[in-house]
Amino acid sequence: MIDYFVYVTVILFGTMIGSFLNVCIYRIPKEEDIVVEPSHCMNCKTRLKWYELVPIFSYLVLRGRCRTCKIKLSVQYPIVEALNGIMYGLVFCIFGWDSVYTLLLSIIYCLTISALIVLSVIDLKTQLIPLGIIIFILVMGLATVIIKFVESGRSMDVLLTHGLGFFLVSLFLLLLFYATNGGAIGGGDVQLMAVAGLLLGWKLIILAFLIGCILAAIIHPIKMRIQDVSRVLAFGPYLSLGIAIAILFGKQIIGWYIDTFFI
Ligand SMILES: [Zn+2]
């Protein structure tokens, strides 16, 4: 019973953070202040009432339109809110909260996935990965290493695993970046794989990279056919998806792989 109460609370809290992520997605590329300004309609600048700020619910009640000027609101808002809520529920379901250690890791993973959502939408819209988000994930990575280091009784193995994770995929991508003069990969992608590698460790960052490449190879050609988008591949969202999957299911996937092919 308590479990369900925690899940519902975590998911609701996730959708509220999701609202805040929408603000970040809108304001970070414009370099507007994120917290100070009250929320307003992007079109008519009317300040939003409290009941227009309830995640998902407001969008449904207002039927996706601004109450004042009736402009159509982007479907991105409820999608980001719902996605973030579901992800928080999933993280707590997988990693739990039964000790300080697991609770801290669950919180770090939730925040990291939120950062990945913001990064993905901004990259899709602007083809840029903001440095602020990279630094945020770097801090999450450092926190993960410190927590695991303490929990493991100061095992050098933790430092090695995560330190190697920082360099492994990112150095490979950095070489690719210089070899192709930034044509095949963006500088932001290199930074992302470095900080995510610190958080995940070397095994899981390789997995995340492979998943990202496979998804890009499958989804991008379909997207180009449907939307007639430019050839420029925003790699960030695919890498982010790979990283999120590696956070959530990486240990199981690697375990399954070893069981299937090596035993
Ligand atoms: Zn409006």
Residues whose N, C-alpha, C, O or C-beta is under 5 A from the ligand:
A	BS01	ZN	C41 N43 C44 C66 T68 C69 K70
